[in-house]
């Protein structure tokens, strides 16, 4: 099983600043990596797939990078609606998906 | 695309429950469908998947032998039969569609249905 590890667990950032979230896979997942955003009381929302492709309707301030075992989600100029929990997910072993434990992005 | 789960509720340990997910807005037979759960205050855990035709099923080790995923393509409905329920199965259960039908992430999710296993 490919284990996904996210860091940090919590990230405190001021609105208008940028944020960088990390995800590491225990074995290569190539570019089969997605990022999701989840707000309280809501279902997850797909943000990024293929490690770097934004899903439909996702603002350009969200960008993804990486391949193999190291991945990054970068959010430039944080807006109030961006404070949420973010999960990475590998689908290299589709459909046996595994998720990271999540990074909570909170307002500083 | 709309996914609407139902069937959650309170059940005693060892009991059974069947979840449903009514799908609309896409060709139901063209995409794999999944169940993903989230225990209160915890992260996401993939539970089970079924291919578009309904003849291939997959399970997480934590539910294998206790849960059964199925679909009725004539009704555009996904199911999860949950037997021998345990306290650790308490979670919000989401149904989710994969993006392309093969080696893809989950692009649409339902609003979730809460399952509570407690005496």
Contacts between the chains, C-beta under 8 A, distances in Angstrom:
chain1	res1	chain2	res2	distance
A	32	B	103	6.6
A	34	B	105	3.6
A	34	B	106	7.7
A	36	B	44	7.7
A	36	B	106	7.9
A	38	B	44	7.9
A	42	B	111	8.0
A	43	B	94	5.7
A	43	B	109	3.9
A	43	B	110	6.5
A	43	B	111	5.9
A	43	B	112	5.9
A	44	B	36	8.0
A	44	B	44	6.6
A	44	B	94	7.6
A	44	B	106	7.7
A	44	B	109	5.8
A	45	B	109	7.6
A	46	B	99	7.5
A	46	B	105	5.9
A	46	B	106	6.5
A	46	B	107	5.0
A	49	B	99	6.6
A	49	B	104	7.4
A	49	B	105	4.6
A	49	B	107	7.9
A	55	B	107	6.6
A	87	B	43	6.7
A	87	B	44	5.7
A	89	B	44	7.7
A	89	B	105	6.3
A	89	B	106	7.7
A	91	B	103	6.1
A	91	B	104	6.4
A	91	B	105	5.4
A	94	B	98	7.7
A	94	B	102	7.2
A	94	B	103	4.6
A	94	B	104	6.9
A	95	B	32	5.6
A	95	B	34	6.6
A	95	B	46	7.9
A	95	B	49	3.7
A	95	B	58	5.3
A	95	B	98	7.0
A	96	B	46	7.2
A	96	B	49	7.8
A	96	B	58	6.1
A	96	B	60	7.7
A	97	B	34	7.4
A	97	B	36	7.8
A	97	B	46	4.2
A	97	B	49	7.9
A	97	B	106	7.6
A	98	B	46	6.8
A	99	B	43	6.1
A	99	B	44	4.4
A	99	B	45	7.0
A	99	B	46	6.9
A	100	B	43	7.5
A	101	B	43	4.9
A	102	B	43	4.8
A	102	B	44	7.6
